[in-house]
């Protein structure tokens, strides 16, 4: 028999009365189509009525015909009005949370050796069916990141999340970071990560990644000091570092520097505006059994240091850049930085100290820069430097960061290795 198209849902008659639901949010058809394709966010501008519900309230999302798109939790404020948890009318309750945690951990166990991987993401938010929730393991401790106020305002769901994590993973302790911001963009409402279950962790906890070791602070308010999402990028730098003079920009706690040194780099120079970051980097070198004084650590604004290197004709064979998405003028020691606006300028400055035939390892970790925009910034930067850049390798998110294809914001990490010619 010839193949047949799948049956289509009949359209409602124009004169038919719309389906009426309580506690609903109505969205246009084009938004409904994206939600049904897997996108989990309903932006406030797409909502057809003012919302005055409390954060954590369950709302149904419907199309203009009143047909259900899904069910989510209201955010309370911010650009995202609510995040979908289901695409049917199942209740959002503790049983659903427990099932999602169990499925997320089972997925990692199926494709990864969790016994060997001490630093791993175990729950990846929306793509694991737990919107606004990320869970990472650091040795015997878990760090739960809450990016949405909806879960903090739903204590039964939050308790179910912690119970499920304890049941599945039996950690020594669980820390919680509240990462959501207010409508005005103020800093996170919690100064540091809070111990919510179990025993406290050491001030500096040692974790293994590949054959290297790093010290992390699971109590830190924003970052523990080691980013799991850039694991494949670090391995790429290591693979190409042998006998090369490596420059690590925005070096932070030196993870890329450690990987470059482990890969046989002839020399490593690291630039960061914070002297405290360099102190942690030295301890990371020592933790992996390397001489902490081997790399050169430069304290200063990246652009100013690059300009000084260019003036002195200091050159490198591999330049790695993994800038923050945003940084204030005070944090940078100079002008404010935005990855959306300033990436091309950074690429041009980096190419200005890169030898012909040298390698540029460039990363961007904000969903506000698309893959096309990232490549455009690389091209613009090369043009500004009057250089030719050819991409020879790329890396993305590792397998513990699964992404639903209908949610492009979830595939936020870009990493490219290019050769200057």
N, C-alpha and C positions, 0 to 999 in steps of 0.2 A: 504494500500500500504506500502511496506517496506520503511524504511527511506533511503534517498539518500544523498550522500555527496554534500556539496555546490559546485557549479561550480568553476573551477579554471580558473584564467586568462591565456589565451594561451601564451606560451612562444614565443618570437620573433624568427624568423628563423635566424640561424647563419650568413647567407649571407645578411640579411636585413640591410639596412643602419640605424644607430642609429638616434633616434629623436634628433634634434638639437634645443636647447632653448637658449635664451639670458639670461644673468645675472643668470647663473646656477652654482651650485657646484655639482660635480659628486662624489658619494661615492660608496664603494664596496657593493656587495649584502648583506653581513652579517650585515653591518651597516644599510642598507636600511630596513632590516627585523626588527631591533630593533626600528628604527624610526616609522615604520608602526604599531608596537606593542604599541607605546605610549611614547617611550623615546624621550625627547625634545632637547637633546644636540647633536650637531655635533662637535666632537673634531677636532682640527686643524690637527692632524696626520692622520685623515681619509680623508682629502680633497685631491683630486687628482691634484690640481694646486695651485701655489702661489696666495694668495689673497691680493689685494692692494686696495680694496674698502674702503670707509669711513665708520666709525661706524654708524649704523642706516640704512644702505642701505638694501633694501629688495632683498633677493636672493632666487631662487628656488633650491631645493635639488632634485637630480635625481639619479636613479640607473644606472649601466653601460649600460642598454638598453635605457636610456633616459626617463624612466617612472618616473612621478612625485612622490616624497615621501612627500613633504610638502614645506612650504614657511616660511622663517624666517628672522630675522634681524641680520646683521653682527655685531660681537662684536668689531672688530678692532684689538684687541690683547688679549693675554691670551691663556690658554689651550683650552677653548671652542671657536670655530670659529664663530658659530652662534647658536641661539636658535629658534626652530620651533614654530611658532604661529598657523599655520594651516596645515592640511594634504590634502589640495586641493589648488585650485588657487584663493581663495578669496583674495581680497586686504586686507592688513594690514593697517587699517585706523581708524579714530576716531569712526566710527560707530561700528567697531568690538570691540574696547576697551570699549565703553560704554555698549555694550551687555554683555561682559564678566564680567564687574564690577557688573552689575545688576544681572546676574546669580549667581555670587559668594555670594552676599549679600542675595539673595533669598534662597540659600541653607542653610545658617546659620539661617535665620529666620524660616525655615521649621523645623529644628532639635534642635535649641537652643533658649533659652529665652534671646534675646538680651537686653531686658530691665533690666534683673537681672544681666547679665554678663557684667561688666564694662570693663574688660580687656580681649579682644578677638581678634583673627586674622580673618580679614574679607576677605583678598585676600591672597591666599597661592601660589603665583608664578605660576610655570609651571603647577601644578595640577589644577589650576583654569583658565588655558588658558592665563595667563598674565606672560610670562617668565621674570624672573629677577625682579619681583615686589612682595613685601610683604606689606600688610597694616594691622596695628593693631590699635585698638581703646583703648584709655585710658580715661575713663569717657567721656567727651564731646570733646575730641581732637583725631585726627588721626595722626599716624606717618607712612609715606610712606618710605619704604626702597627700594632703587634702587641698585640691585646687578649687573646690566649690564650697560655699557656705551651706548649701542645702544639706549635706551629710552631717555637718557639725550641729545643725539644727534639728536633726532627726536622730536622737540618742539611741533608739532601738536599732536602727540600721547600723550606726557606728559600732555599737556593742556587738552586733552580729558579725560585722567585719572582723573585729579583733578576736572574737571567739573562733571564727573559721580559720583565721591565720594561725592561732595557737593549735587548733586541732590538726591542721594539715602539716605544719612545719615545726612545731615544738621549739620555738626560739627561746633563747635565754632571756631576751627582753624585747619589747616593742616600743619604738619612739614614734612620736607623731609631730609632723610639721604642718602647720596651717599656712598654705601658700596663697590663699585667695586675697584679693585686694578689693578695696571699696570702689564705688563708682567714680570717685575723684582720683583714684590711682594711688592712694596712700600705701605706705609700706605694709608688709604682712603684719597681721594683728598679733602675732606671737613672736617674742624676741628670740626664742630658741626652740629646738625640738624638745618635747616633753616626754618623759618616760611614762607610759600609760599602762604597761603590763610588764611583769617580770623584774629582773635584777638590772641595776645600772651597768652600763658599758664602761670600759676604761676610757680615760680622757683621750688617748690616741689608740685606736683599735687597728691592729695590723690585719690586712686582708691580702690574699694572693690573687694575682691575675696573670694567667699563663705561668711562666717561671719567675715572675717578678713579684715584689711585695710593696705595698703602699700603706701609709698611715692615714686613717680617716677619723673624722670627728662626727659621730652620729647625732650629737646634740646641736650641731650648727643650725642656724635659722634658715639658711637657703641652700647651701651646698656642703656636702660632707668632705669635699676635696678631690673626689674621683668620679668622673662621669661615665656611667656604664654605656651610654648610647654611642660614645665615640671609640668604643673598643676596636672596631675594625679599622678605623682611621689610624689609631696608634700602631696597630700591627702593620699597616701599610707603610708608615714612616720607618718602622724598624726594618722592613724588608729592603728599603732603598737607601738606608743610612750609611752603609759600609764605606769607610774611607772618605766620607764627605764631611765638610765643615758645615754644621747644622746651626741654624738660627731659629729659635723658638720664640715667637711673638705672643704677647699676652700669656705668658708661660704658666701663671697661676702656681699650682703646687708641683709642677714639673713632671707630670705623667708622660707627656710626649718627650721631654728631655731624657727621662729614664729609658724609654723605649728606644730612642735614637742611640743612646750610649750602648744599650744592650745589643743593638744591631751593628756595632762596630764603627760608629762615627769617629772621625779623626779628632773632632773637637765639637763641643756644644756650647753655644752662647744663648742665654735665656734673658728675655726682657719682660719685666712686669713693674707696674707702678707701686706695688706693695712689697716692702721689705719682709713683712711677715710671711708672704707667699713663698719668697725665696728661702726663708728659714725652713718651712715645711718641705720644700723641694730638696734641700740638703738632707733632711731626715729620710725622705723617700729614697734618695740615692743610697744612704747608709743601710736602710732596711733591705734593699736588694743586694747588699754586699759590695757596693761600689764606693769609691772614694768620694765623699760629699763635696770635696773641693775641686774635683775634676772639671765640672762645668764652670763657665764664667757667668755669674749672675749680675745683671745690670738693673738697677732701680731707676725707673724713669718712664716718662710718657713714650709710648711706642713710636709715634710719628717724629718726635723730637730726636730720639735716639737713632732712628733710621736716617734722618736728615744728616746727623753727625757722621754716621757710618758712610753715607754717600759722599759727603764732603772729603772724608779722609781716604776714600777709595777702598774701604774695607769690604771685602766680598765673601760670599758664602756659596756653597754648592747645593744646599737644600734649605729652603725657608718654609717653616710651618707656621700657619696663622689660624688660630681658633679664637676669634674675638668674642666678647660678650655681645648679646643682642643690643644692649644699651648700657651706657655708662655716663655718669654725670661729669661735669668739668672737674669737680673736686676729687672724684674717684680716679680720674685719669691724670690729674696734675696738669691739665691743659684744657682744651676745648671739649665740649660734650661729644660723645660718640654715638652713632646710630648705625647699626648694620644695614638698615634699609637704605640710608642715604649715603653712607661714607665708605661702603665696601670697595668700590672701584678705586677710590683714592688710596686705600690701604694696599690694594693689589699693586697699584703703580709704584708706591713707595717701596714695597717688598721687592718688586722686580728691579728696582734701582740699585739694590745691593746683591742681586743674584747673578752669578757668573753665566755667560752664554753656555748653554748645555746643562745648566743647573735645573733643579726641580723645585716647584712651588707646590706645597701641600696645603690646600685651602679648605676650611670647614665653615659651615654656617649652621646654627642650631635653632633658628627661629622660623616658625611657620609663616611669619609675615613676609618672608622672602621665599618665593617659589623657586622650583628648580630652574625654570627659564630665566627668572630674574637673577639668580645666582650666576648662571653662565653668562648672562649679559654683563654683570658686574666684572667678571673675569675678563671678558672681551674688552670692556671699556677701560679697565685698568691697564691691560696690555697696550691698548692704543695710546693711552696717556704716557706710558713709559717708552713708546716707540719700539715695542718688542713684539715678537710672535710667541704665543703660548699655545701649545698643543697638548690636549688632555690624553694621557696614556693609561690612567687607571682611575677608578672610582670606588667608593665604598658608601654604604648606607647604614641603616639601622641593623643591629645584630638580631638573631632569631628570637631573643627574649623580648623584643619590642615588636610584636605582631601588629599589623595595621589593617583595618577594614578598608577595602578599595574605594568605598564610597565616601571616605573621610580623608581627603588629601592633606588636611592640616595635621593628621596623625603621622604622616610621612615627612617630618619636618627637617630631618638631618640631611645636609648635603656635604659631600667630601669629594674633592677632585685632586688628582695629582697631575700636574702639567709640567712639561719641559720647555724651557725658554730657548728659542733659537733665533 
